[in-house]
């Protein structure tokens, strides 16, 4: 497959700078869009809010019960009233605790369902992205957004709505109860709100910027882990002697994370600590106010105690509301990163009006009709005006120098990309009009780089066809000339292949890939440089498997070694994305053109 350099994977010496686009996007995340994530759970949220309101109202009875204990029951030694009042206080605590458990269960479940939806939506949307997206995006970056960014949002998603409802309801109910006891003292208590709100907004802005930096640094750390601890990465590091450099890179990134975490935790801490001192001083001011001439004798001891109890209880929900505001604002940086992926356009998408086909009945007549394609960001066409006709059941070989466009043509058949002009048809149907699942069932691709999952041989083969029986799996392996080798393994088909299949040689992996493709039974087979990295003996073994695989199918073969394609029904010479000449081996040799020069 033709590759394009990824300019984002260079080794970094320091933290990545924040682009203007990232800053703009973080600012544009709307609370209404975040709110829409909870739309499907409106009924449950209504129940939670009702529980919170009921719990807050019930809890407000405790200060009034306390006032009656101090002002009535104890002075008059009314034991019966005292027992009822104490029992009421215990009942209030029991009911509010029970309601709290139910509310926590419902709200946590809602939050987890929202998290589940975010994770699956991002994963599903990324599955729909074209190969171009993954060639320009670091794998560690993608993983970080799904795990670190969504994980960082968990506390906000799980508890924000309920925290707002709970704290707001409690604060309002407490303020009403305080006003009922003494509106004068209430004014004294609430004078602290304006500076508290102002300071909280400043802290929120600070934490939002730090959160964005932290998540980018976590993504870079993930990239270092992905590049440095994969099997291929370890092999490269050991053979190039770059282990120390990788360690230094990881250490520097981790060190920057320490600084960002500290800044995140300490952002505005002194400001909020000042507010705590002010809130703590309010009771002293209340006691002072109660002793001043204008209020002297107007407040009973019970009222004063009940009021200070309420005032102390008001501090928690107010600070909770301010804290939720800080957390929500800082989390907008996380939502921005997730929504960025969810808003990615799908370059190769399902057709709006798909043509219904039965993959088993497809003949496999393949045509290129004046096809042109250029990679994103490239001004030069990788394929330009290509027209080819491959009748069903025949073979086409594409030959040419490296970078001539052969692999791009193969990618266009499988619709890893869409052409900018022209079309590719199978039995007369444009591949863009086929469902992606149908196209995948019709076109099978075996490339030079075989990817095996870190699981058993059996499950690697069954990946192509989940409903395949063990007998069908073994039959495919026999046809690919790999059954005997698998059967000789200690655990046979249940042997774990290891990361990316490194337990097997290149030729063995290729034959496993061939068996996997045989299970799918595609009508069109694309072999992209599938034997170029193999030695002669292994190539002969794999070629026998290819001959079995290609029998009765339309086959497109890309190879550097002309010995592997000379028997093709049609050979096309590709140069700079164009077809220079085409014909059989004998015809092309006799014409003395580019193919004849390659054959020398």
N, C-alpha and C positions, 0 to 999 in steps of 0.2 A: 504493500500500500504506500502510495506517495505520502510523504510527510511534509509538514510545514513547521518551521521552528517556533517554539513557544517562548516568546520574549518575556514571559512572566516567571520563568523558573530559574532565573540566574541566582547564583549564591549571593545572599545579602550580607552586608557588613553592619547594618543597623536597622532600626524600625522603618517600616514602609510609610511613606508620607501619605496623608489623607488627600484624596483628589477632591476637586470642587464638586464633581458630580455626586460623590458620596455624601458630602456635606449637604448638598441641596436635597438629595433623596431622603436623608434622615429627617430633614425639616418638614418634608411634604407628607410624611406618614400621618394620616388622619385618625383621630380617635373613633370616628364613625366606622372606618373599615375594621378596626380592631373589634369594635362592638358587634359587627356583623358575624364575627366568628362564633358569638354566643346566640345567634338568632334561632338556631335549631333547638335551643334549650330554654326557651322563654318560659314554658310552663314550670320547669324545675326551678328556674331562677325566681319565679313568682312565689313558689312555695318557700324558698329560702328567705326571701325578703319578708314574707308573712311571719315566718318563724322568728326572724331577727326582730321585727317590730314587736311581736308578742313578748319575746324575751326581754326587750328593753323596757317595755311598759311595766311588765311584772316586776322587774328588778327595781323600778323606781319606788315601789312600795316600801322597801327596806328603810330608807331614811325617815319616812313618816312613822313607821312602826317604832324606830329608834327614838324619835321625838316623844311619842306617847309613853314609851318606857321611862324616859328620863323625867318628863314633865308631869305624868299622871300616875302610872303604876307604882313607881318607886316612892315618890313623896307620900302617896296615900296608902302605901303598903297593901295594894289590891293584888293579892296573890293570883286570883283567878284571871284577872286581866293580864297580869304579867305572863302567866303560862300561855295564854292565847297569843299574846304578842310575840313571845319567843318562838312558839310553834309556827306562827306566821312567818317569822324571819327565816326559820329553817326550811319551811315549805317553799318560800321564794327561792332560796338557794338551790334546793333540790330540783325544782321545775326548770329554772334557768339553765342548770347544768345539763339536764336531760335534753332540753331543746338545743343546747350548744352541741351536744354529741350528734344529734340528727342533722343539724345544720352543717356541721363539719363534714359528715359523710356525703351529703348531697352535693355540697359545693366542691369538695375534692373530686368526686366522681365527674362532675361537669368539667372541671379543669383538666382532668386526665383525658376526657373524651375530646376536648378541644386540642390538647397537645397531640393526641393520636391523629386527629384530622390534619393538623399542620404537618406532622411528619410524613403521613401518607400522601398528602397533596404535593408536598415538595418532591418526594421520591418519585411519585407518578409523573409529575410534570417534567422532571429531569430525564425520566425514561423516554419521554417523547422528543427530547432534544436531538438534534442531528449530531453526527460525528464531529462536525466543525466546532460545536460548543466544547466538546471534551478535549479536542486537540489544543484549544486555546485556554483551557481552565485547568488549574492544578487539582489533582485528585484530592489532596489533603484539604484544599479549600472547600470542596464540595462536602466532604465528610464533616468538616468543622461546622458548616452551617446547619447540617441536619442534626448533629449531636450537641455541639457546644452552644450554638445560638438558640436553638429550640429548647435545649436543657436550661439555658440561662433565663429563658422566659417562663419557666415552670411556676415559680413562686408568684409571678405577676398574674399569669393566666389562671392559676388555681385559686388564688385568694383575693385578687384585686376587687372584683365585683362584690363579693361578700364582705370584704373589709370596708369598702366604701359604705355599703348599706348598713352594716353593723355599727361602725363608728359614727356615721351620720345620724342614725336613729338614736343611738345612745346619747350623743351630744345634744340633739334637739330635746329628747325627753329629759335629760338632766338639766338643761337650761330652763325648760318649762317648770320643772319641779323647784329649781332654785328661785325662779321668779315668784312662784306661788308662796315660797317661804319668806323671801324678802327681795323686792325688786331693786332696792337701793344697793344692797350688797352684791346683787347680780351685776349691776353696772360696773362696780369695782372689779369684779372677777374677770369680766369680758374685755377690759381695756387692753389686755395683752395680745388680743387676736391680730390686729393689723400688723405689728412688727413680726409676729410669728409667721404669718402668711408671706410677707415680703422676704424674710430670710429663707423660707422653704423653697420659694421659686428660684432664688439664686443658687441654692444647694442643688436643686434639680438640674439646672443647666450645666453645672460643673460635672455632676455625675454622668450626665448623658454623653458628654464629650469623652470622658474617661472610659465609659463603657464601650463606645465605638472603637477606641484605640485598643482596649483589652481584647475584644473579639477578633480584631484583625491580627493581633499578636498571637492569639490562640490558633487562628487559622495557619499562620506561618509556622507555628510549632508543629501542627499536624502535618504540614507539608514536609518538614524536616524528618519527622518520624516515618512518614510514608516513603520518602526517598532513601532514608538511611537504614531502615530496618526491614525492608522487603528483601526477598531472596536475591533479586537482581541488584538491589542497592548495596547489599552486603558484599556480594561478589565484586561489584565495581569498586567499592571502598577498599577491599582487601587487595585487589590486584593493582589499584592505582595508589595505594598508600595514603588515602585521604581520610582515614578514620579519625585522626586527631583534629583535622579541620572540621569534620562533621560534629564531633563532640564540642568543639569550641563554638560552633554555630548554634547548637542546641542549648548549650550553657548560657550563651549571651541572650537568646530568646527567652529562656526561662528566667533569667535575671531581670529582664525588662518586665516580665509578667509580675514579679515580686513588687516592683515599683508601682505598676499600674494597680495591683490589688490593694496596696497600702494607700495609694491616693484615692481609690474608690471608697475604701472604708473610712478614711479620715476626711473626705471632702465635706466641708461644712460642719465637721464635728464640733469645732469650737463655737460656731454660731448656734447649733442646736443645744450645746451644753449651756450656753448663756440663757436660752429660752427655758431650760429645765430649772435653772436657778431662779428665774423670774416667777415661773409657776410655783415653785416651792415657797417663794416669799409671799405669795398671795394670802395664805391663811393668816400670816402675821398681820398683814394689812387689814384683813377682815376683823380680827380680834381688836385691832386698834380702832377700826371704824365703829365697832359695836360699843366701844367705850366713850366715843365722842358725844358731846351734848345733844346733837340733833337726833341720835338714835338711842341714847341712854334710857334704859327702862322699857324700851319698846320691844326688845327681843328677849325671849326666854332662853334659859340655858339649853333646853332641849332643841329649840329652833337653831341656836348658834351651832351646836354640835352636829345637828342634822345637815345644816348648810355647809359646814366645812367638810363633812363627809361627802356631800354631793360635789363640792368644788374639787376635792381631791380626785373624785371619780371622773370629773370632766376633763382633767388633764390627759388621761389615757386616750379617750377617743379623739380628742383634738390633735394630739401628737400623732395618733394613728392615722388620721385623715391626712395630715401634712406629710407623714412618712409614705403613705400610699401615693400621694401626688409626686413625691420625689422618685419613688420606684418606677411609677408608670412613665414619667418623663424620661428617665434614664433608659428604660427598656425600649423606648422608641427606636433607639439605634439598632437593637436586636430585630425588632419588627421590620425595620427598613431593609436589613440584610435578607430576611426571609422573603419579604414581598418582592425584593429585587429578582429573586429566582422564580417566584410564582408569576411574575409579570414578563418573563422572558418569552418572546414570540417563538412559536413552534415552526421551524423552517421546513421540516418534512413531516406533514401531518396527514391524518386520515382524510380520504376524499369526502366531500360533502355528499356526493351521490355515487357511492361505490357500485361498480359493476359486479354482479353476483357471478361467481365462478366456482366450479368444483375442482380443487387442485388435482384430484385424482384423474380427472378427465382432460386436463390440459395437455395438448400435444407438445408444446415447447418451441413453437416457431418464434424465433427472436429476431427483431429488426431494430437497427439504429437509423433514424431518419434525420439527417442534417443536425446532429447533436452538437451543442456547444456548451461549455461549462468553464467557469473560472473560480478558483478558491477565493473565499472572502478576503478582501484586502489586497488581492493580487490584480494587477492591471493586465497580466498576460493570461490568455486562455489556456487552461491545461488540456482541453479538448476543443477542437475547432472544426465544425462542419463535417463530422464523421457520419458516414452512411454505410451500413453493413447489413447483409441479409444472411441469417443462419437458419436454414430449414430445420424443422423438427427432427431430432435424432441424429443430426450431423455434428461435426466438431469444428470449432474455430480456434485457431492459435494466434495470439497476439505477440509479436516479437518487436524488439527495438531496444535502444539504449536506455539506461537508467534515467528516469525522469521524463521519458517521452510521452507519458500519458496512459500507459497500458493499465496500471492499477486503478487509475481514475475511471476508465471505462468499466472495469469490473465493479467498482463501487457504485456506479450509476445503475448497473443492472439490478443490484440488490437494493437500490434506492437508499443508500447511505447519504446520498446527495441528490438533489433534483437539478436537471439541466436548465441553463438559462434560456436556451432556445432549442427547437427541435423536440423530438420525443423518442422514447424507447417503448416498443410494443412487444407483447407476448400474445401470440395467436390473434394479433390485430387489436388488442386492448392496451391502451397506454398504461404503463405501470403505475402512474399517478392516480389512475382510476380504480386500482385494486386496493382492497383492504390490506393493511400492512401484514396482518396475520396470514392472509391468503398468499401474498407475495413471498413471505418467509417460507411458506410450505412449498411454493413452486420453485424457488431459487435456493440452492444450497451452495455455501461458500466454504472452501478449504484454503486457508492462507498459509504463508510461511511460518508465521508466529501463531502456534496453536495454544489456545488458552484452556487450561484445565482447572476445575474448581478444587478447592482444598477439601475433598471428600473422597468417597470410595470410587473405584473404577465403575462399578455398577451405576452409581448415582450420576457420575459424569456422562455416561452413555444415556441414561434415562432422562437427562436434562433436555435432550432434543425431543423426546416423546415420553411424557410422564406416564402414559398408560401402557407402555411397552412391557411385555412379560419377560421373565428371565430367559425363556426359550428364544424369544425374538432378539434379545440383547446378545445372546451367545451366537445366534445365527449371523447377526451383523458383524460380530467380531471375527467369526470364521471367514466371512467374505472379505474382510479387511486384512486377513492373514496376521491377526494379533491374538486369536483365542488361545493358542498353545502357550504363548508367553504369559498371558494373564493367568491361565489355569496353573502354571508352574509357580506362581507367587505363593508365599506362605498362607495368605488369606484369600487367594483367588480373586474373584470379582469384588470381594469385600475389602481389598487392600486399599488403604488410603494413599492417594497419589502424591500428597504433599503440596506445599504452596506452589501454584502455577505449574504443577506437574513435574517438578524438578527431580522427582524420583526416577523418571524415565528419560531415555535418550531422545534426541530429536526425531529419529525415525519411528520410535515406538509411540511418541506423542502424536505424530502425524497419522499413524495407522489407527490410533484410538479416535482421532478426529474424523477419520474416514468412516469408521464404524458408526460414530455418532451421526454423521450425515446420512449414511445408509438407512438408519432407523427412520429418518424423516422421509426418505424416498422422494427426493425432489425431481421434477421433470427437467430442470435446467441446472447444470452443475458448473460452478466457477472455481477453477483451480489457479490461485494467484501465487506464483513463485513457490509452489508447495514443496518442491524438492531441491531448491537452489542451495540450501545449506547442508545437504546430506552428502555422504561419501558415495562412491559408485555402487558398492554392494548394497548399502541401505537404500539407495535410490532405486535400484532394481526391484527390491522387495516392496517398496512403497508404490512403485509404478505398476506392479502386478495388482496391487489393491486398487489403484486408480482405474486400471483397465476394467476391473470388476465393477467398480462404482459407476463408470461412464457407460456401461453397456445399456443401449436402448434409450439414452438420455441425450439431450442437447448439451454440448460441452464447450465451455470457453476456457482455454488454457493459456496461462501467461508463463513464459519460461525463458531463461537466458540460454539454456543449453538447447540447441536446435535439434539434437538427437531425440528430445522428448516430444517434439511437435511435428517432425517431418511426415508422420503418417496422418496428420490432420486433414480433413476434407477441404479446409480452406485456411490459408495462412495470410494474415494481414500485417504488414510492416508499418509500425507507428513511429512518427518522428515529429516532435514538438506539437503533439496533439492532433496531428493529421495523418490520414492513411496515405502512404506513398505508393503502395502497390499491394495487390492481393492475388491469390491464386493457390494452386497446389505447389508442393515442394518442387516437383519436376518442372512445372511451368515457370516458376520464379527463378530457378537456377538457370534455365535455358535463356531467360530474358537478360541475364547479366546485370541486374539492377542492384539495389541496396541489399536485398536478401542474399543474392549470390555472393556479395562481398562479405556478409556476415557468415556465410556457410563455409568460406575458405578456411 
